[in-house]
Amino acid sequence: MILKFSDEAILQGLRDRESSFISYFYKEFFPQVRWIVERNSGNEADAEDVFQDGMLVLYHRLSYGDLRLNCALKTYFYAVCQKIWYKRLERKHRLLYQSDTFAEDILASYSTQETDFSEEELAKTRLFMKHFFSLPEDCQRLLRLFCEKKTFREIAQIMNFKDEGYVKTRKYLCKNMLRKRIMKDPEYKQYIAYE
């Protein structure tokens, strides 16, 4: 028997990072994304990249509570992935045929209200997420709490640290560790070269 989940259940599973929902999402949603990409001058590797970037957009919207669906989740996700792919194709075209204006155009952002993101933002998010999830779990938790605007006192209580001073020190060390990992990444060096 094949399980089917409602959009709400899928979104909650993704929000909670439950591996069963992530696997389900991939199995249900990836074939259509691959079809969109391969039908428009892409290959399976391109489709994988677009799917991951679409997941980043979806996860970002879920995390910050600004996802408002007025259609089916599949429709929304396909639209996001289609925009990502078309934007890449457009960028490739400009690179090949209009190299003199490419540097200015590459920083242009998407201009639709529901899918307001850019290649630059996706690249930065990918790089950040890659290294954020490589941090020790206590660093990830501390930085998440800090981003949720918890006070040093609240973080000390939640994480059972001895005092606020220790939280400040750990935050500095964790943030510094993340910054160093990002700056050593070859993708970061390549990204900086284009700025």
N, C-alpha and C positions, 0 to 999 in steps of 0.2 A: 504494500500500500504506500502510495506517494503522499507525503505530507504537504499540505498547502497552508501557508500562514497569511494572515491579514497584513496589510501595510503597517498597521499600528504595532503588531507583534514583531514584524521585521525591524521596524525603526527602534523599538525598545531593545530588541536583541543586539542590534548594532551599537546602540548607545551604551549598552552594558558590556560590549565587546565579547559576546558569547560566541565561541568558535562554531557551534552548530548553526547559528544564524548567518555568520559570515560565509560558511561553506554553502548554505542554502542560497544566499544572495548571489554568490558567484555562479552556482549552477543554473539558477533561474535567469540571471541578468546578463551574464557574459556572452552567450551566443548571439544575442541581438546586437550588442556592442561590436563584436567581431564582424558581424554582417555589415554594419554601417561602415566600419573602417575599411574592410577588404573591398567593399563595393566602390569605395572612393579612394583608390590608389594606395591603400595601406596593406600591411601584412599582419600576421598574428602577433608578432612582437609589438607592433604599433598599437594593436587592439589591447594588449595587456597593459601597456603604458597608459593609454586613454582610460581604461577601466580603473586603474589605480588612482589616477588623477580625479576621476569622477567620484571615487570612494572618499578621497581627501576632501573634496568639496562637500559631499553629503555629510561626512563626519564633522567637518567644521561647522556646518549649519546646525547639525544636531547638538553639538557641544555648546554652541552659543545661543541655542533656543530660537533661532530666526528662520527655521524651516516651516513654511506655510504651504501645504499642498492644496492645490485646487484642482488636482487631477490625480490619476493613479500614480503610485510610486514608480512603477516601471516607466510610465510616460515621462515623468519628471527626470528620472535618471538617464533615460535615453537622450532626452533633450540636452542635458548637461554634457554627456559624452559626445554627442554630435557637435555641439558648439566648440568643445575642446578640440576635436579632430579638425573641424573646418577652420578653426583659428590657426592650427598648426600648418594646414595646407596653404592657407593664405600667407602665413609667415614664410614658408618655403618658397612660394611663388615670388614674394617680394625679394627674398634673398637672392634668388636666381636672376630675376629680371629688373629689379630696381634697387640694387645694392647701395646706391647713393642715399636713399631715404630709409634704408632698413634700420639704421641705428635709432632714428627718431621713432619709427613706427613700432619697434619691438616692445616699447614700454606702454603702448596703448592698452587700455583695459577693455574687457567685455562690457557691453552697454545694455544688457537687459536686466530688469529689476530682480528676477528670481535667480539668475545665474551670473551674478556680478563678480567676476574673478578674472585674473590675467595669467598669462604664462609665467611672468615674473613671480607672482604670488604663489602659484603652484610649485615652481622650482624652489622657492624659499621654504615653503611648507614641507615639501618632500625632504629637503635637506635637514630641516629642523626635526621632523618626526623621526627620521632615520637615526639621528644621534640622541634625541630625547629618550627613545625607547632602549637605547644601549646603556643609559645611565643606571646606576644601582636603584633598586625599587624605592628606597627611602628618599633618594634625591628626586625621583619622579613625583612621588607623593608630596614632598615638601614644596616643590615648584608649582604643582597643580594647586595646592592650597593657597599659595601666595597669589597665583593668578586669579583665584576665586575671591580675592580681596579679604582673605582672613588676616587678622592681626597677628603679630608675632606671639602675643600671649595665647590666642586661640590655637595657633599652630603648635605651640609648646604643649598645650593641654591635649590636643588631638593625638600628637605623636609621642606623648609621654617623655618629652625632653625636660631637662631640669629647669631651664629658665629661658627668657626671651633673648638673652645675649647669645646663648648657644644656637638658637634658631637663626639669628642674624649671621653668625659665623658659618653654619651649615649651608644657609641659602647662598652666601657668597661663594663657598667652595663648590657647591653643586652647579651654580650658574657659570662659574669660571671653568669647571670641567666640561660643561656643555659647549661653551664658547670655544675652548681649545680644540675639542673634537671636530666642531664644525669648520674651524679655520684650517685644520690640517687635511680636511677632505679635498681630494682633487676636484670634485664637482664645485666646491666653493671657489677654488682658485680659478677654474674655468669661468665660473659665473662672474667673478670680479673682473676678469679680463674684458668682458663685454660691456662693463659699466663705464 
